[in-house]
Amino acid sequence: MRVLLVNQYFGGDQTPTGRMANDLARALRERGHQPTALVGAPPHAYSSADAAETDRAAPVIDLGLTSKSRARRWSQFLTRAPAVMRKAEWDVAVLLTDPPFLHAAARALARSAIRRPIFLWTMDLYPEALAARGDLGVRNPAYRMLQRLNEFGFRRLEGVITLGERQRERLRAYRHWPGDEHSLVVPPWDHRPLPAPDRTPTGFRAKHRWENRKIALYAGNLGEAHPFEDVLAAARSLCDAGDDSWVFVFVCRGARKERLLQAADGLPNVHVQDYVSPQETADLLWSADVHLITMAPGWEGVVVPSKLYGCLATRAPTLFIGPPDADTANEIRAYGAGRVLPLAAGGDRIVDALTELVQGSTQVEAATDGPDRVAQFVVEHRRG
């Protein structure tokens, strides 16, 4: 069977959606199917040179969108991808949500394609993200129009794959939701090789001369969904107490990075830097004594951070600061992989949690069957 995977990214080492789509392609190929990826960004835009081509598990149809404007790339992808879908040869399509509303654009513009089975694989939810960010109120006419666009796209979908139960709960509110019997919940995964470093302490820790300090590590995107204020409150609390045993490390990119740099100015126990190379990722993650994940209120189910699954590959526990019913919070509790604290817990409470967590370690093995479960659903599921 010919399976078309449609997403802005595919393969590479920097984008979780691209890695997960590539893993799905590999699982499909191992089952004897023929995956092809329709992508918008050239590999060098999001991947190291050595990983750009060699790790791709399927041939690629590349729209070659090079604009630096995210909105412009989304607009171009939404108009061009359906035209390619209409002409391409495929039996089943899996549409991811980068860009959002792709399922609606495909239904509107790829008229002949809509008669073939189409699955939606949700990553971030829109327009819900616009409401969570404060750009549009839920009663705003523009927000309701985007909701209706989603309604339109849900019609005739063969099935929907979501990243968590909380995310699926949000989608149930749509009138044309295909029903739980036509949906599958598969949490994110991270299948990158992340072996423990040969040396202790790690090279990252030694590079910064933190051999005798404990590291609370936030590694990944620092977007609008991910507050940092609680972490800085903990750092400030330790500074006020004259305790320099911890360093709070942010290895990040994203919309809130500049605000973090400004807010952290003057805190000697906070370190902020850009992403490391793929070759250094394992060394970085294994340097953590405690991993940090944060989520702002209103984002539960709208985003499901994939960074947890890289953290689980190490022996360090994870501290999640955010809504207690978020999918990530539920996963941490299910794995016994750390602690969950509410937002505005206070710097002292966060320090206490870090102190408690660092006294133990975890031996967590995250589920590895995510690509196989998605592949099986796509290949075998048919709406009655």
SULGIHU-V386343 format. One record per pair of residues at least 24 apart in sequence whose C-alpha atoms are under 10 Angstrom apart, sorted by sequence separation. I is the first residue (numbers start at 1). GAP is how many residues later the second one is. D is the distance in Angstrom with one decimal. If there is no record, write none. Layout:
# SULGIHU-V386343
i-><I I>
gap-><GAP GAP>
d-><D D>
This chain:
# SULGIHU-V386343
i-><34 35 36 37 38 39 40 41 42 74 75 78 81 82 85 86 89 91 92 93 94 95 96 97 98 99 100 101 126 150 151 152 153 154 158 159 160 161 162 163 164 244 245 246 247 248 249 250 251 252 286 290 298 299 300 301 302 303 304 308 321 337 338 3 18 34 35 36 37 38 39 40 41 74 75 77 78 80 81 82 85 86 87 88 91 92 93 94 95 96 97 98 99 100 101 150 151 157 158 159 160 161 162 163 244 250 251 285 286 289 290 291 292 293 294 295 296 297 298 300 301 302 303 304 312 337 2 3 11 39 40 41 73 74 78 79 80 82 83 84 85 86 87 90 91 92 93 94 95 96 97 98 100 101 148 150 151 161 162 163 243 285 288 289 290 291 292 293 294 295 296 297 300 301 311 312 336 337 1 2 10 61 74 78 79 82 83 85 86 90 91 92 93 94 95 96 97 98 99 100 147 148 150 285 286 287 288 289 290 291 292 293 294 295 296 297 299 300 301 335 336 337 1 9 10 18 29 71 74 77 78 81 82 83 85 86 96 97 148 222 226 228 232 236 239 282 285 286 288 289 290 291 292 293 294 295 298 300 335 336 337 8 9 10 18 26 28 29 70 80 81 82 84 85 97 221 222 223 226 227 228 235 239 281 282 285 286 287 288 289 290 291 292 293 294 295 297 300 308 321 335 1 2 3 4 5 6 7 8 9 10 13 26 27 28 79 83 214 215 216 217 218 219 220 221 222 223 224 225 226 236 239 285 286 288 335 1 2 3 4 5 6 7 8 9 10 12 14 15 25 26 78 79 82 213 214 215 216 217 218 219 220 221 222 223 224 225 228 229 232 233 236 238 282 285 295 319 335 1 2 3 4 5 6 7 8 9 10 11 12 14 15 23 25 26 41 213 214 215 216 217 218 219 220 221 222 223 224 228 232 235 236 282 1 2 3 4 5 6 7 8 9 10 12 13 14 22 23 24 25 40 120 212 213 214 215 216 217 218 219 220 221 222 223 224 227 235 236 251 295 1 2 3 4 5 6 7 8 9 12 13 14 22 23 24 25 40 120 212 213 214 215 216 217 218 219 220 221 222 223 229 235 236 294 295 319 11 12 13 21 22 23 119 210 221 222 228 229 232 235 293 294 319 331 9 10 11 12 13 19 21 22 40 41 210 221 222 228 293 318 9 10 12 13 14 19 21 40 119 120 125 210 232 317 9 12 13 18 39 40 118 119 120 121 122 123 124 222 232 319 12 13 38 117 118 119 120 121 122 123 124 231 249 318 11 12 40 116 117 118 119 120 121 122 123 248 317 318 11 12 40 114 115 116 117 118 119 120 121 122 123 316 317 10 11 12 13 39 114 115 116 117 118 119 120 121 122 125 128 248 249 250 316 317 10 11 12 38 114 124 246 248 249 317 318 11 12 104 105 108 123 248 316 317 318 10 11 101 104 105 107 108 122 125 297 315 316 317 10 11 38 101 103 104 107 122 125 292 294 296 297 315 316 317 10 11 38 103 104 105 106 107 291 293 294 295 296 314 315 316 317 10 101 102 103 104 105 107 290 294 295 314 315 316 101 103 104 107 122 294 313 314 315 10 38 100 103 104 107 312 313 314 315 101 102 103 104 312 313 314 10 101 103 312 313 5 9 36 101 311 312 313 4 6 8 36 103 215 216 217 218 219 220 221 312 5 6 8 35 219 220 311 4 8 34 37 219 309 310 4 8 34 35 36 37 38 219 309 35 40 308 309 39 40 231 121 219 231 292 119 120 121 208 231 290 291 94 119 121 228 230 290 8 93 94 95 96 121 123 219 228 229 289 290 8 92 94 95 219 227 228 94 217 218 226 227 228 290 217 226 227 228 289 290 8 217 219 225 226 227 289 7 217 218 225 226 227 288 289 216 217 222 224 225 226 289 290 204 215 216 217 218 219 222 223 224 225 289 8 21 214 215 216 217 218 219 220 222 225 226 7 21 214 215 216 217 218 219 225 6 21 214 215 216 217 218 224 225 6 204 211 213 214 215 216 217 218 203 204 210 225 18 204 205 225 6 17 204 205 226 17 18 202 203 204 225 4 17 202 203 204 205 206 201 202 204 205 197 202 203 204 205 4 194 199 202 203 204 221 4 5 194 197 198 201 202 220 221 3 4 192 194 195 196 197 200 201 202 220 221 2 3 4 5 6 7 9 194 195 196 197 200 220 2 3 4 5 6 7 8 193 194 195 197 219 220 1 2 3 4 5 6 7 8 9 192 193 194 196 197 218 219 1 2 3 4 5 6 7 8 9 133 134 192 194 195 196 197 231 1 2 3 4 5 6 7 8 133 194 195 196 219 230 6 7 132 133 194 219 230 6 7 132 218 228 217 227 7 129 226 227 6 129 226 225 21 216 218 217 218 216 217 216 246 17 16 246 237 238 246 237 238 233 234 236 237 230 233 234 235 236 237 230 231 233 234 235 237 238 3 4 5 6 7 229 230 232 233 234 237 3 6 229 230 231 232 233 234 235 5 188 189 190 194 227 230 231 233 234 235 187 188 189 190 192 193 194 196 229 230 233 234 187 188 189 190 191 192 195 196 229 233 234 187 188 189 190 191 194 195 196 230 231 188 189 190 193 194 230 231 234 188 189 190 192 187 190 191 189 190 170 171 170 171 167 169 170 167 168 166 167 168 166 167 164 165 166 167 164 166 167 163 164 166 216 162 163 164 215 163 164 187 188 214 163 187 214 162 163 216 163 215 187 214 166 167 165 166 167 165 166 164 165 166 133 164 132 133 134 163 164 166 132 133 163 165 23 132 133 164 23 131 132 164 20 23 131 132 20 129 19 20 128 129 132 17 19 20 128 131 16 19 129 130 16 19 128 129 16 125 128 129 124 127 128 191 125 126 190 124 125 126 189 190 191 123 124 125 189 190 13 123 124 125 188 189 191 122 123 124 187 188 189 190 191 122 123 124 186 189 122 123 188 189 123 186 187 188 186 185 186 186 185 186 184 185 184 184 183 184 182 183 182 181 182 182 181 182 178 14 15 161 161 160 161 159 160 159 158 159 158 159 158 159 158 157 158 51 156 50 48 47 48 47 48 121 119 120 119 118 14 117 119 14 13 14 117 13 117 12 13 117 94 93 92 92 16 17 16 16 31 27 30 33 27 28 27 28 31 26 27 30 31 24 25 26 27 28 29 33 23 24 25 27 28 23 24 27 28 31 22 23 24 26 27 20 21 24 25 28 20 24 28 23 3 3 3 1>
gap-><24 24 24 24 24 24 24 24 24 24 24 24 24 24 24 24 24 24 24 24 24 24 24 24 24 24 24 24 24 24 24 24 24 24 24 24 24 24 24 24 24 24 24 24 24 24 24 24 24 24 24 24 24 24 24 24 24 24 24 24 24 24 24 25 25 25 25 25 25 25 25 25 25 25 25 25 25 25 25 25 25 25 25 25 25 25 25 25 25 25 25 25 25 25 25 25 25 25 25 25 25 25 25 25 25 25 25 25 25 25 25 25 25 25 25 25 25 25 25 25 25 25 25 25 25 25 26 26 26 26 26 26 26 26 26 26 26 26 26 26 26 26 26 26 26 26 26 26 26 26 26 26 26 26 26 26 26 26 26 26 26 26 26 26 26 26 26 26 26 26 26 26 26 26 26 26 26 26 27 27 27 27 27 27 27 27 27 27 27 27 27 27 27 27 27 27 27 27 27 27 27 27 27 27 27 27 27 27 27 27 27 27 27 27 27 27 27 27 27 27 27 27 28 28 28 28 28 28 28 28 28 28 28 28 28 28 28 28 28 28 28 28 28 28 28 28 28 28 28 28 28 28 28 28 28 28 28 28 28 28 28 29 29 29 29 29 29 29 29 29 29 29 29 29 29 29 29 29 29 29 29 29 29 29 29 29 29 29 29 29 29 29 29 29 29 29 29 29 29 29 29 30 30 30 30 30 30 30 30 30 30 30 30 30 30 30 30 30 30 30 30 30 30 30 30 30 30 30 30 30 30 30 30 30 30 30 31 31 31 31 31 31 31 31 31 31 31 31 31 31 31 31 31 31 31 31 31 31 31 31 31 31 31 31 31 31 31 31 31 31 31 31 31 31 31 31 31 31 32 32 32 32 32 32 32 32 32 32 32 32 32 32 32 32 32 32 32 32 32 32 32 32 32 32 32 32 32 32 32 32 32 32 32 33 33 33 33 33 33 33 33 33 33 33 33 33 33 33 33 33 33 33 33 33 33 33 33 33 33 33 33 33 33 33 33 33 33 33 33 33 34 34 34 34 34 34 34 34 34 34 34 34 34 34 34 34 34 34 34 34 34 34 34 34 34 34 34 34 34 34 34 34 34 34 34 34 35 35 35 35 35 35 35 35 35 35 35 35 35 35 35 35 35 35 36 36 36 36 36 36 36 36 36 36 36 36 36 36 36 36 37 37 37 37 37 37 37 37 37 37 37 37 37 37 38 38 38 38 38 38 38 38 38 38 38 38 38 38 38 38 39 39 39 39 39 39 39 39 39 39 39 39 39 39 40 40 40 40 40 40 40 40 40 40 40 40 40 40 41 41 41 41 41 41 41 41 41 41 41 41 41 41 41 42 42 42 42 42 42 42 42 42 42 42 42 42 42 42 42 42 42 42 42 42 43 43 43 43 43 43 43 43 43 43 43 44 44 44 44 44 44 44 44 44 44 45 45 45 45 45 45 45 45 45 45 45 45 45 46 46 46 46 46 46 46 46 46 46 46 46 46 46 46 46 47 47 47 47 47 47 47 47 47 47 47 47 47 47 47 47 47 48 48 48 48 48 48 48 48 48 48 48 48 48 49 49 49 49 49 49 49 49 49 50 50 50 50 50 50 50 50 50 50 51 51 51 51 51 51 51 52 52 52 52 52 53 53 53 53 53 53 53 54 54 54 54 54 54 54 54 54 54 54 54 54 55 55 55 55 55 55 55 56 56 56 56 56 56 56 57 57 57 57 57 57 57 57 57 58 58 58 58 59 59 61 62 62 62 62 63 63 63 63 63 63 63 64 64 64 64 64 64 65 65 65 65 65 65 65 65 65 65 65 65 66 66 66 66 66 66 66 67 67 67 67 67 67 67 68 68 68 68 68 68 69 69 69 69 69 69 69 70 70 70 70 70 70 70 70 71 71 71 71 71 71 71 71 72 72 72 72 72 72 72 72 72 72 72 73 73 73 73 73 73 73 73 73 73 73 73 74 74 74 74 74 74 74 74 74 75 75 75 75 75 75 75 75 75 76 76 76 76 76 76 76 76 76 77 77 77 77 78 78 78 78 79 79 79 79 79 80 80 80 80 80 80 81 81 81 81 81 81 81 82 82 82 82 83 83 83 83 83 84 84 84 84 84 84 84 85 85 85 85 85 85 85 85 85 86 86 86 86 86 86 86 86 86 86 86 86 87 87 87 87 87 87 87 87 87 87 87 87 87 88 88 88 88 88 88 88 88 88 88 88 88 88 89 89 89 89 89 89 89 89 89 89 89 89 89 89 89 89 90 90 90 90 90 90 90 90 90 90 90 90 90 90 90 90 90 91 91 91 91 91 91 91 91 91 91 91 91 91 91 92 92 92 92 92 92 92 93 93 93 93 93 94 94 95 95 95 95 96 96 96 97 100 100 100 101 101 102 102 103 105 106 107 108 109 109 109 110 110 111 111 111 111 112 112 112 112 112 112 113 113 113 113 113 113 113 114 114 114 114 114 114 114 114 114 114 114 115 115 115 115 115 115 115 115 115 116 116 116 116 116 116 116 116 116 116 116 117 117 117 117 117 117 117 117 117 117 117 117 118 118 118 118 118 118 118 118 118 118 118 119 119 119 119 119 119 119 119 119 119 120 120 120 120 120 120 120 120 121 121 121 121 122 122 122 123 123 130 130 131 131 132 132 132 133 133 134 134 134 135 135 136 136 136 136 137 137 137 138 138 138 138 139 139 139 139 140 140 140 140 140 141 141 141 142 142 142 143 143 144 144 159 159 160 160 160 161 161 162 162 162 163 163 164 164 164 164 164 164 165 165 165 165 166 166 166 166 167 167 167 167 168 168 168 168 169 169 170 170 170 170 170 171 171 171 171 171 172 172 172 172 173 173 173 173 174 174 174 174 175 175 175 175 176 176 176 177 177 177 177 177 177 178 178 178 178 178 179 179 179 179 179 179 179 180 180 180 180 180 180 180 180 181 181 181 181 181 182 182 182 182 183 183 183 183 184 185 185 187 188 188 189 189 190 193 194 194 195 198 199 200 200 201 202 202 205 206 206 213 216 217 217 218 218 219 220 222 223 223 224 224 225 226 226 227 227 228 229 230 230 231 231 253 258 258 259 260 261 261 262 263 264 264 264 265 265 266 266 266 284 285 286 287 289 289 290 291 341 342 342 342 343 343 344 344 344 345 345 345 345 346 346 346 346 346 346 346 347 347 347 347 347 348 348 348 348 348 349 349 349 349 349 350 350 350 350 350 351 351 351 352 372 375 376 378>
d-><7.9 7.5 5.9 6.1 6.1 6.1 5.5 5.3 7.5 7.8 8.3 6.1 8.7 5.0 9.2 4.9 9.6 10.0 6.4 6.5 5.9 6.2 6.0 6.8 8.9 9.9 8.0 9.3 8.5 7.9 6.5 7.7 9.7 7.1 7.2 5.4 6.4 5.8 6.2 4.5 8.5 8.8 8.9 9.0 7.3 8.5 8.1 8.3 5.5 9.1 9.8 10.0 9.7 8.3 8.9 9.0 9.3 8.8 6.4 8.3 8.3 8.7 8.1 8.2 9.9 9.3 9.2 7.5 8.2 7.5 7.8 5.3 6.6 5.4 9.9 8.5 9.3 9.7 7.8 8.2 6.3 7.1 8.8 9.0 6.4 5.1 4.8 4.7 4.9 4.8 5.5 7.7 9.5 7.5 7.5 9.6 5.7 9.0 9.0 8.0 8.6 6.9 7.6 6.1 7.0 9.2 7.6 7.6 8.4 9.6 9.2 6.8 8.9 7.3 8.4 7.9 8.5 6.8 8.1 7.2 6.3 9.7 9.4 9.9 7.4 6.2 9.5 9.7 9.7 8.9 8.4 9.2 8.4 7.9 9.2 7.3 9.9 8.5 6.8 8.3 9.5 6.1 8.4 8.4 7.1 5.9 6.2 5.8 5.9 5.8 5.7 8.0 6.2 9.0 8.8 8.8 7.7 9.6 9.2 9.7 9.5 6.7 8.5 8.5 5.4 6.3 5.8 6.4 5.7 6.4 5.9 6.0 4.6 6.5 9.3 9.9 7.9 8.3 9.2 9.9 7.1 9.6 9.6 6.1 8.9 5.7 6.1 8.9 5.4 9.6 9.0 7.8 8.5 6.7 8.3 6.8 6.6 9.7 9.5 8.4 8.1 9.3 9.6 9.7 8.6 9.1 9.0 5.4 5.3 4.5 5.1 4.8 4.7 4.7 7.3 9.8 8.0 6.9 9.2 9.4 9.4 6.8 9.8 9.0 8.3 9.2 7.9 9.1 9.3 9.7 8.0 9.2 5.0 9.4 6.6 8.8 9.3 7.5 10.0 8.9 9.6 8.7 9.0 9.3 7.6 8.8 8.6 5.8 6.4 7.4 5.6 6.1 6.1 6.4 5.6 6.9 9.5 8.6 9.6 7.9 9.8 9.5 8.6 6.6 9.8 9.9 9.4 8.2 9.3 9.3 8.8 8.8 9.9 9.6 8.5 9.7 9.1 9.4 9.6 8.1 9.5 9.2 8.0 9.5 9.9 7.0 7.7 8.8 8.8 9.0 6.9 8.4 7.8 8.3 9.0 9.9 9.4 9.5 9.6 8.9 6.8 9.8 9.8 7.3 8.5 7.1 8.6 7.6 7.7 5.6 9.0 9.7 8.5 9.0 9.7 7.9 9.6 9.2 8.8 7.2 8.5 7.8 8.0 8.1 8.5 6.0 7.9 8.1 9.6 8.1 9.7 7.5 9.7 7.6 9.6 8.4 7.9 6.2 6.0 5.8 6.1 5.9 6.5 4.7 6.6 8.5 6.7 9.6 6.9 8.6 5.2 9.3 9.9 8.5 7.7 6.1 5.8 6.3 6.1 6.1 5.9 6.4 5.4 5.8 4.9 6.3 9.2 9.4 8.4 8.1 9.9 6.9 8.6 9.1 8.9 8.4 8.8 7.9 5.0 4.7 4.6 5.0 4.6 4.8 5.3 4.5 6.1 9.2 7.9 8.5 5.9 8.0 9.8 5.8 7.5 8.6 5.1 4.7 5.1 4.9 4.9 4.8 4.7 4.9 5.2 4.7 4.8 6.3 7.0 6.9 7.4 9.3 8.7 6.0 5.8 6.2 5.7 6.1 6.2 7.1 5.9 8.1 7.8 9.5 7.5 5.7 8.3 8.9 8.7 6.3 7.8 9.5 7.7 5.5 6.2 6.0 6.1 6.1 6.2 5.7 6.7 5.3 6.4 5.5 9.8 9.1 8.8 8.4 9.0 9.3 8.2 7.6 8.4 7.0 8.3 8.9 9.2 9.1 7.7 6.8 5.4 8.1 6.3 7.5 9.9 9.7 8.8 8.6 9.2 6.8 8.6 6.8 8.6 7.7 7.5 9.0 8.5 8.4 5.7 7.8 8.3 6.4 9.2 9.6 9.7 7.8 9.2 4.7 7.0 9.7 5.8 9.9 9.7 9.5 9.0 6.2 9.2 9.3 8.4 7.0 8.8 9.9 7.6 9.9 9.4 9.4 8.1 7.1 10.0 9.5 9.3 7.5 8.7 9.5 9.2 8.8 9.9 9.6 9.5 9.2 8.0 9.8 8.9 9.8 9.9 9.1 9.9 6.3 9.5 7.3 10.0 8.1 9.4 9.3 9.8 9.0 6.7 9.7 8.5 9.8 8.0 5.9 8.2 8.7 7.4 9.1 9.7 9.0 7.8 8.2 5.5 8.0 10.0 8.4 5.5 5.4 6.5 5.8 6.2 7.2 9.2 9.4 9.0 8.1 8.1 5.2 9.2 9.6 7.0 5.4 5.0 4.8 4.6 5.2 6.8 9.8 6.5 9.8 7.1 7.6 8.3 9.9 8.6 9.5 5.5 7.3 5.6 6.2 6.1 6.9 9.9 8.5 7.5 9.3 8.0 8.8 9.1 8.3 7.9 10.0 8.9 8.6 9.0 7.6 8.5 8.4 9.8 8.2 8.9 9.8 9.7 9.2 7.8 9.9 9.9 9.1 7.0 7.4 8.6 9.0 9.5 9.9 9.4 8.0 9.9 6.5 7.5 9.7 8.9 8.8 9.1 9.3 8.3 6.2 9.3 9.8 5.3 8.5 6.3 9.8 8.0 8.3 8.6 9.0 9.5 9.3 5.6 6.0 7.4 7.7 8.4 9.8 9.3 6.4 6.3 9.2 8.8 10.0 9.8 9.8 8.0 5.7 6.1 9.1 9.2 9.2 8.5 7.9 8.2 9.4 7.9 9.1 9.0 9.6 9.6 9.5 7.6 9.3 5.0 8.5 9.2 9.2 7.3 9.3 10.0 6.1 7.5 8.6 8.7 9.6 8.3 8.1 5.8 9.4 6.5 8.7 3.8 8.9 9.8 8.5 9.8 8.0 7.4 8.4 9.8 9.4 5.1 7.4 9.4 8.3 8.7 8.2 9.9 9.7 8.1 7.3 8.9 8.3 7.3 9.4 9.9 7.4 9.4 6.1 7.1 9.5 9.7 9.7 9.9 9.7 6.9 7.6 9.7 10.0 9.2 8.6 8.4 9.8 9.6 9.7 9.5 9.8 9.4 9.4 6.5 9.4 9.5 9.0 8.8 9.5 7.7 9.9 9.7 9.8 9.0 9.7 7.9 9.5 9.3 9.8 9.0 9.8 9.5 9.5 9.5 9.6 9.6 6.9 9.4 9.6 9.7 9.3 9.9 9.5 8.6 9.7 9.5 9.9 9.8 9.8 9.4 9.4 9.9 8.9 9.9 9.5 9.8 9.4 9.9 9.9 8.9 7.0 8.8 9.7 9.5 9.5 9.4 9.8 9.1 8.6 9.4 9.8 8.8 9.4 8.4 9.4 9.3 10.0 7.8 9.2 7.2 9.5 8.8 9.3 7.8 6.1 9.0 7.1 7.9 5.2 6.2 9.4 8.5 6.5 7.6 9.8 9.8 7.9 4.6 5.9 6.1 9.1 8.2 8.9 5.5 5.7 9.5 9.8 9.4 9.1 5.6 9.8 8.9 5.3 9.5 9.7 9.3 9.8 7.1 6.0 7.7 9.0 8.1 9.1 9.6 7.9 8.2 8.8 9.7 9.4 9.0 5.2 6.1 6.4 6.1 7.8 9.1 9.9 8.6 9.1 9.3 9.9 7.6 5.2 4.9 4.9 4.9 8.4 6.3 8.0 8.5 5.9 6.6 5.7 5.7 6.5 9.4 9.2 9.7 8.1 9.7 9.4 8.3 8.4 6.5 8.8 8.8 8.8 9.6 9.6 9.0 9.8 9.9 8.7 7.7 9.1 8.1 6.4 8.0 9.6 9.1 9.8 9.6 6.6 5.9 9.6 8.5 8.2 6.0 8.1 9.3 9.5 9.5 9.6 7.7 9.1 6.1 9.9 9.5 9.9 6.8 8.9 8.8 10.0 9.6 7.2 8.3 9.9 9.0 8.5 9.9 9.5 7.3 9.3 9.3 5.8 9.2 9.9 9.1 6.1 9.5 9.6 9.8 6.9 5.9 9.8 7.4 9.6 9.1 8.7 7.6 5.8 7.8 8.8 7.4 8.8 9.7 7.4 6.2 7.2 9.4 9.1 6.6 4.9 6.0 6.3 5.9 6.2 6.5 8.5 9.5 4.6 8.2 9.9 7.4 10.0 7.8 5.2 4.9 4.5 4.9 4.9 5.4 8.8 8.0 9.5 7.7 8.0 9.1 7.3 9.2 9.8 6.3 6.5 5.6 6.2 6.1 6.2 7.1 5.7 9.9 9.9 9.8 9.0 9.7 9.8 6.4 9.0 8.8 7.7 8.5 7.4 8.3 7.8 8.9 5.7 6.7 6.5 8.2 8.5 9.5 9.5 7.9 8.7 7.2 8.7 7.4 8.5 9.1 9.8 9.6 9.8 7.9 9.9 9.4 9.7 8.9 8.9 9.3 9.4 8.8 8.8 8.6 8.8 9.9 9.7 9.9 9.9 9.3 10.0 9.3 9.8 9.1 9.4 7.6 9.8 9.4 9.1 8.4 9.7 5.8 8.3 9.2 9.8 7.4 6.4 9.7 9.5 7.2 7.3 9.5 9.9 7.1 9.8 6.7 3.7 9.4 9.5 7.8 9.9 9.3 9.6 9.8 9.9 9.2 6.2 9.9 4.5 6.2 8.0 9.8 9.9 8.4 7.3 8.9 7.7 8.1 8.0 9.4 9.9 7.7 10.0 7.4 7.8 9.0 6.6 7.2 9.9 6.0 8.2 8.2 7.9 6.6 8.1 10.0 9.5 9.7 9.0 9.7 6.4 8.5 5.8 9.6 5.5 8.7 8.7 8.6 8.1 8.2 7.4 9.4 9.3 9.4 8.4 8.9 8.5 5.5 8.3 6.8 8.4 9.3 9.9 7.6 8.7 5.6 5.8 9.0 8.0 7.9 9.1 9.5 7.3 8.0 9.3 9.5 9.4 9.3 9.4 10.0 8.7 9.3 9.2 6.8 9.8 9.8 7.8 8.0 7.4 7.5 6.9 3.8 9.7 4.8 6.3 9.9 7.8 8.5 7.8 7.1 9.8 8.0 8.3 9.9 9.2 8.0 9.4 9.8 9.5 9.9 8.7 7.4 8.5 9.9 9.7 6.6 9.0 9.8 9.6 9.4 9.6 9.4 9.6 8.7 8.4 7.6 8.8 9.9 6.6 7.6 9.1 5.9 8.8 6.8 9.6 9.3 5.6 8.5 9.8 9.9 8.1 8.4 9.4 7.8 8.5 9.8 9.5 9.6 5.3 8.4 9.3 9.4 8.3 5.8 9.2 7.8 8.1 9.1 9.3 7.3 8.8 9.2 7.7 8.9 7.2 8.2 9.1 8.0 8.5 8.2 9.9 8.6 8.3 9.8 9.8 8.6 8.6 9.2 6.1 7.8 9.5 6.3 8.0 9.7 9.2 9.5 9.9 7.9 7.7 9.0 8.3 5.0 9.9 7.9 9.7 7.6 9.6 5.6 6.8 7.7 8.4 8.3 8.2 4.9 9.7 9.6 7.2 9.9 9.5 6.8 7.4 9.0 9.8 8.9 9.6 9.9 9.5 7.4 9.4 9.9 6.8 10.0 9.3 7.4 8.6 9.9 9.1 7.2 9.5 6.1 9.6 8.8 7.5 9.4 7.4 8.7 9.0 7.9 7.6 8.8 9.9 9.3 9.5 7.8 9.9 8.2 6.9 8.9 9.6 9.0 9.6 9.9 7.5 8.6 9.5 9.2 8.5 9.4 8.0 8.7 7.7 7.8 8.0 6.4 7.6 6.0 8.8 9.6 9.0 9.2 10.0 7.9 9.7 7.5 8.9 9.7 9.2 9.5 10.0 7.2 9.0 9.2 9.1 9.9 9.2 9.2 7.9 9.8 6.6 8.3 9.8 10.0 9.3 7.9 8.7 7.8 8.2 9.4 9.2 6.9 8.7 9.2 9.7 9.6 9.8 9.6 8.4 6.0 7.9 8.5 8.2 5.8 10.0 9.0 8.4 8.3 9.3 9.2 9.2 9.5 9.0 8.9 4.8 9.9 8.8 5.8 6.0 7.3 6.4 8.4 9.5 9.2 9.0 9.2 9.4 9.0 9.0 8.6 7.1 8.2 9.3 7.6 6.4 8.5 9.8 9.9 8.9 8.8 8.2>
